[in-house]
Amino acid sequence: MNPARLAHDLDTPHVYPEGLDMHTAEAKALRDQLRAMINAYNFDGSDSMTDYFHVNFYGGVDFDWQMEKAAREAFKAARAVAQVA
């Protein structure tokens, strides 16, 4: 998670920050690399117009929402402790 984005979301929760992504560049690079690995072994010969689906497998890569939620809560708690001290 990007600490700058987490701080922005806590300070101004109703304003969308242009150009400030939720994930760090390293996390996005890892996700993109894993997606590329999946796509290297997959194919899609489907034709939805004729209801014909032919793929090697269905798969996807994304971040777990529960871990993201836990990271946001941990950031929020650490920030609260820092503000008290």
Backbone as a ProteinNet text record, in pm:
[ID]
protein_1_A
[PRIMARY]
MNPARLAHDLDTPHVYPEGLDMHTAEAKALRDQLRAMINAYNFDGSDSMTDYFHVNFYGGVDFDWQMEKAAREAFKAARAVAQVA
[TERTIARY]
83.9	0	88.9	42.2	115.4	83.1	181.5	154.4	101.5	148.6	99.5	-48.7	-91.3	-233.1	-317.4	-267	-340.5	-358.5	-253.2	-262.1	-361.4	-358.2	-452.6	-596.8	-621	-756.8	-806.9	-717.6	-758.1	-786.6	-704.8	-719.6	-838.2	-854	-961.9	-1029.7	-1119.9	-1177	-1268.3	-1319.9	-1415.4	-1354.7	-1223.1	-1155.5	-1066.8	-1089.2	-1006.8	-876	-763.4	-634.2	-588.4	-579.6	-530.5	-381.9	-345.4	-205.6	-146	-225.9	-176.1	-239.3	-165.1	-218.4	-225.1	-312.9	-330.8	-211.7	-150	-40	92.1	197.8	330.4	369.6	470.5	519.2	569	630.6	680.8	565.7	458.1	342.3	276.9	263.8	203.7	292.3	424.3	515.3	503.8	492.1	474.3	343.9	235.9	106.1	111.8	175.5	185.8	270.2	376.7	461.8	385.8	308.7	229.1	120.8	58.8	-40.3	23.4	143.5	213.4	246.4	283.8	313.1	186.9	74.7	-50.7	-87.9	-77	-115.8	-22.8	100.1	193	148.4	74.7	30.8	-117.4	-181.5	-323.9	-350.8	-463.9	-510.2	-660.9	-713.4	-856.6	-903.9	-963.2	-1018.4	-1169.5	-1222.9	-1367.3	-1432.9	-1560.4	-1644	-1777.4	-1792.7	-1913.3	-2037.3	-2019.5	-2134.9	-2204.8	-2128.3	-2187.6	-2192.4	-2164.9	-2167.7	-2068.6	-1950.7	-1844.3	-1729.5	-1695.5	-1588.3	-1480.2	-1360	-1247.6	-1123.5	-1090	-971.9	-892.6	-765.9	-682.9	-725.2	-744.1	-790.8	-836.8	-914.7	-955.9	-870.3	-817	-733.7	-718.4	-674.2	-652.6	-564.1	-508.3	-420.4	-466.4	-487.6	-517.8	-483.2	-490.1	-457.3	-578.2	-554.4	-660	-718.8	-850.4	-913.7	-903.6	-899.5	-889.8	-751.8	-648.8	-514.6	-501.7	-564.1	-562.2	-633.7	-746.4	-821.3	-737.8	-670.1	-584.7	-469.2	-413.1	-303.3	-352.5	-471.8	-528.2	-553.5	-607.4	-634.6	-505.1	-402.7	-273.5	-211.7	-222.4	-170.1	-244.8	-377	-460.1	-424.8	-404.6	-369.5	-231.1	-134.7	0.4	1.1	-78	-85.9	-149.3	-251.4	-315.3	-218.3	-139.7	-40.1	66.2	107.6	209.8	157.3	29.4	-27.6	-41.7	-63.5	-76.5	59.7	161.8	296.1	360.3
-117.5	0	124.6	226	351.1	438.6	464.7	543.2	683.7	744.9	878.8	875.4	770.4	758.1	728.3	643	612.7	738.7	818.6	943.4	1038.9	1047.7	1134.7	1090.4	960.5	909.2	935.9	935.2	966.7	1115.7	1199.5	1344.3	1399.2	1351.8	1400.1	1280.7	1214	1089.5	1102.9	1222.3	1237.7	1302.8	1313.4	1373.3	1267.4	1242.1	1143.9	1209.3	1150.9	1211.1	1168.7	1261.2	1231.1	1196.7	1084.9	1046.2	985.2	961.5	902.9	765	662.8	527.1	464.7	366.3	296.6	205.6	151.5	57.4	119.3	71.9	121.7	72	132.6	92	-51.8	-93	-229.9	-330.2	-297.8	-387.7	-399.5	-287.3	-291.3	-368.6	-355.2	-429.9	-579.7	-618.9	-760.1	-813.3	-738.8	-780.6	-793.9	-698.7	-703.8	-821.8	-852.6	-966.1	-1097.6	-1109.6	-1230.7	-1245.2	-1135	-1140.3	-1183.7	-1134.1	-1172.8	-1322.1	-1374.5	-1518.1	-1600.8	-1557.7	-1629.2	-1624.2	-1506.9	-1491.3	-1566.6	-1592.3	-1666.3	-1810.4	-1866.2	-2005.3	-2018.2	-1910.3	-1913.6	-1874.9	-1912.2	-1867.1	-1848.4	-1772.1	-1746.9	-1753.8	-1866.5	-1884.7	-1876.3	-1796.2	-1788.5	-1700.7	-1727.2	-1645.2	-1627.3	-1516.3	-1495.1	-1476.4	-1441	-1424.7	-1558.2	-1666.9	-1798.7	-1880.9	-1815.9	-1882.4	-1998.7	-1975.9	-2075.8	-2022.1	-2094.8	-2051.4	-2158.1	-2114.7	-2207.1	-2135.9	-2165.7	-2108.1	-2220.4	-2195.3	-2293.4	-2302.3	-2187.2	-2181.4	-2039.4	-2025.7	-1894.4	-1861.3	-1742.5	-1703.1	-1552.6	-1505.7	-1363.4	-1336.3	-1217.8	-1176.2	-1039.7	-1028.6	-899.6	-907.1	-794.9	-789	-829.5	-896.9	-943.9	-825.6	-809.1	-694.2	-700.9	-820.3	-831.2	-786.5	-819.2	-774.1	-622.8	-570	-424.8	-354.1	-409.7	-351.5	-354.2	-467.2	-478.7	-379	-359.3	-263	-121	-88.2	45.2	66.8	-35.4	-23.4	-10.6	-86.3	-76.7	61	115.3	249.4	352.7	338.4	431.8	426.9	306.7	291	349.2	322.3	375	526.5	580.2	726.8	788.7	722.3	773	772.7	667.4	658	766.4	790.6	892.7	1032.2	1055.7	1187.3	1213.1	1105.6	1118.2	1146.8	1082.7	1095.1	1228.1
0	0	0	-65.6	-76.5	45.3	131.7	253.1	223.5	116	81.3	46.3	-23.9	-59.4	64.6	153.6	276.5	361	371.3	447.3	382.1	250.6	179.7	204.7	198.6	219.6	361.3	458.7	596.1	613.1	549.8	563.9	484.9	362.8	275.7	210.4	282.2	232.9	112.1	84.7	-24.6	-148.3	-151.1	-265.5	-329.5	-459.6	-530.4	-572.3	-532.9	-567.4	-707	-797.2	-932.1	-925.9	-984.2	-994.1	-868.3	-766.9	-642.8	-627.8	-670.3	-674.5	-536	-522.2	-394.6	-363.8	-467.2	-447.4	-490.2	-429.7	-464.7	-603.4	-659.4	-791.7	-788.8	-677.9	-666.4	-665.9	-594.3	-588.7	-725.4	-795.8	-929.1	-1026.6	-1013.3	-1100.4	-1075.1	-949	-915.7	-972.8	-956.1	-1010.3	-1162.3	-1228.3	-1374.7	-1420.3	-1346.3	-1381.1	-1364.6	-1257	-1236.9	-1343.6	-1382.3	-1490.2	-1621.3	-1648	-1770.6	-1769.8	-1653.4	-1643.4	-1668.9	-1615.2	-1638.4	-1786.4	-1845.1	-1985.3	-2079.9	-2037.9	-2122.4	-2142.3	-2048.9	-2057	-2089.8	-2121.9	-2147.9	-2293.1	-2342.6	-2472.9	-2465.3	-2556.3	-2558.8	-2703.1	-2738.2	-2871.1	-2868.4	-2778.8	-2759.5	-2865.6	-2886.6	-2973.7	-2903.6	-2835.2	-2755.7	-2843	-2969.4	-3058.7	-3084.1	-3083.6	-3106.7	-2978.5	-2865.7	-2736.5	-2730.3	-2788.2	-2788.6	-2704.6	-2599.7	-2510.7	-2509.3	-2542.6	-2550.1	-2496.1	-2371.6	-2307.8	-2242.9	-2219.2	-2150.5	-2004.2	-1940.3	-1802.2	-1772.5	-1666.6	-1618.7	-1497.1	-1496	-1383.3	-1378.9	-1266.1	-1249.8	-1130	-1129.1	-1020.2	-972.6	-843.8	-783.8	-635.6	-570.4	-429.2	-346.6	-236.8	-149.1	-72.7	-81.8	-18	133.2	189.9	334.9	384.2	307.2	344.8	327.1	222	202.8	318.2	359.4	470.8	598.2	623.7	741.7	736	618	603.1	628.3	580	605.6	754.4	820.2	964.1	1043.6	1006.8	1075.6	1055	933	905.7	988.3	994.6	1071.1	1219.5	1273.3	1414.6	1443.2	1356.1	1376	1367.9	1280.2	1268	1391.1	1446.9	1568	1685.1	1697.4	1804.7	1787.9	1664.1	1638.5	1670.1	1646.2	1674.2	1824.1	1900.8	2045.7	2108.6	2055.6	2113.7	2085.8
[MASK]
+++++++++++++++++++++++++++++++++++++++++++++++++++++++++++++++++++++++++++++++++++++

